[in-house]
Amino acid sequence: MIAVGCKKDDGPAPKTTYSLKVKDILGVTGTVTFTQTTSTTTTIDISVTNAPSGIHPASLCINSAVEDGPAVILLNPVDATGKSSTIITTMNYTQLIAYDGYIKVIKSSNEPNVILARGDIGGNVITTTNKTYTLSSIGAFGVSGTALFEKRVNGTTLVTVSLTGTITGEVYPASINLGSIASVGGGPVVLLLNNVDGTTGKSYTNIQKLDSGIDITYDNWLVYDGYINIYQTPVNLANIICHGNIGSN
């Protein structure tokens, strides 16, 4: 008699897929999938659609996409079919799906500043938990809008300021201050946000710490004693043109 053994089916390999969003060339989209190949290796597969012809370098970078950051792993470039596959041995699957990073695909080595698509990975992925605050116009400036606080998987925060009434080509500084908008004399600045682009009316800031170096999470912001100021120009910070309470206020 011959004994025949059957190999135990452990099921499909663990995998996680993230979205890649358009940046500088409209219509480009894609995905990146992390698949655990072994306990020490991971395959990173990129799929991009509507990209221009040619070979497009790709990389895994540190920080979130809105912060930008240097490449820590150079991936195989996206080829003419819109595909790229790279086996990673420097970080395992568990480390990668918790990593403070993002994937970036650029147009070419000669045009590294033209980003076709990018997307947050790991701990930087945006959850569905968010809070929107109203920013009201002051005086006759006619600028108003909202501040959207979004929670990332790692508990940090993406703040998106969206304004209407801004002037194309202008830049509007923004800050989070201690206290409320009713504070006599105004509260001190605890965090400088990225400037609002007058052309788009948008500003994106990833927040992990206050300017003092103190860690702050999304949950902390929900109860924070603070408010947001939008200023007229970088050289005229005395003129607050828009503001709104946040957190416990």
Buried (B, 14 or more C-beta within 10 A) or exposed (E): EEEEEEEEEEEEEEBBEBEBEBBBBEEBBBBBBBBBBEEEBBBBBBBBEBBEEEBBBBBBBBBBBBBBBEBBBEBBBBBEEBEBBBEBEEBBBEEBBBBBBBBBBBBBEEBEEBBBBBBBBBBBBBEEEBBEBEBEBBEEBEBBBBBBBBBBBBBBBBBBBBBEBBEEEBBBBBBBBBBBBEBEEBBEBBBEBBBBBBEEBBBBBBBBEBEEEEEBBBEBBBEBBBBBBBBBEEEEEEEBBBBBBBBEB
